[in-house]
Amino acid sequence: MSKKLSVCIRRIPVAAFIAMAVSLFSCSPKSAPQPEPPALPAMTLAPTDAMVESFYATRLEGRVDVEIRPQVDGTLQKIFVDEGAYVKRGQPLFQIDDRSYRSAYEAAKASAAVARIEMDKLVPLVQNKVVSPVQLQSAKAKYQAAEAVAASEGINLGYALIKAPISGYVGTIPHRIGSLVQSSQSEWLTTLSDVSKINAYFSMSETDFMRFRQLYPGRTLQDKLKAVPPVSLILADGSRFSATGSLESMSGSFDATTGAIRILAVFPNPGSVLRSGNTGKVVVSSPFKNIILVPQAATTEIQDRVFVVVVSKEGKIARRPITAAASTGTDYVVTDGLKAGETIVTAGFQRIPDGTTVRPELETKAE
């Protein structure tokens, strides 16, 4: 007898199915809450006035720098000074062997003396009408020529002893006793620097020059130079020189190659601390009014352009290029790209992309 297999299907009541569905739904995870916008330090920009320092690279020169060169040929016989020594005007510096020049001078003097005797002998003869006045005139001309030769040889003899044309400090002395020197050589024997005052030349760009003309009162450029506050000097080691200087002159044209104009600042040099060849930076203070100051820490520099992160009214950030005319040490003076009342992020923005919503923690820039 064959057995039939039967499958029994149990029906689930509707109420039980609904309860199961509700239970499964209640066990599913809840949707995660949206994170709050990141809080970033920020500031609201306000117009202000500031005294802005501009820095210009300079190479210092003595008030007078003189290159000492030989004016006659010969062997260097004596050196009377040492490098770095202070000498007074007229003090001997070098002696070139003068024996040949002294001999030529003595011979020229003797020739002039003979010519004088010949001329004097003719004077009474002309007075007594024994000889023609033309002979006396000829003798006089020969005497004058001999005197001129003697004077020239005397000048050459004088050139053999080289004296200081100014008071100042002796520079490098590249030659030594026994060296052959020539009047045509390009190399100097030494230099003398009068450093009682120091000249600091620097170049100002055309943009800075146009701003300079607007900042300071005066009808002429010389009047404007006088209106500039005392300028400072930053030395190569970063220290500020004890004495302040003044702007003295400005060149009459812009350099065609650099597009800059040359300005001279003069500094007193107590104790002759500064010397020719020192380097540094001239610091010119300029008054700026009704400007926007932005902390340099709140900026980034990309391909020689300066950017800040601006917060919109909706709280979204965006990077924006600005034009910085100068700096006050910690702040940039912004002349384009921002306006009063706008908000910028001052820190923590480096890795946050544009378009991100942030919560600015405002700190108003003090006026």
GIURDA-V185788 format. One line per field, one symbol per residue. burial: 1 if it has 24 or more other C-alpha atoms within 12 Angstrom, else 0. A space follows every 10 residues. Layout:
BEGIN
burial: ???
END
This chain:
BEGIN
burial: 0000000000 0000000000 0000000000 0000000001 1111111001 1111111111 1110111111 1111111011 1000011000 0111111100 1100100110 1100110010 0110000000 0000010011 0010011011 1011011111 1111111111 1010100000 1000000011 1111111111 1111100010 0100010000 1001101111 1111100000 1011111111 0000000000 1111111110 0001110111 1111111100 1111111111 0000011111 1100111111 0111111100 1111101111 0111111010 0000011111 0000000
END
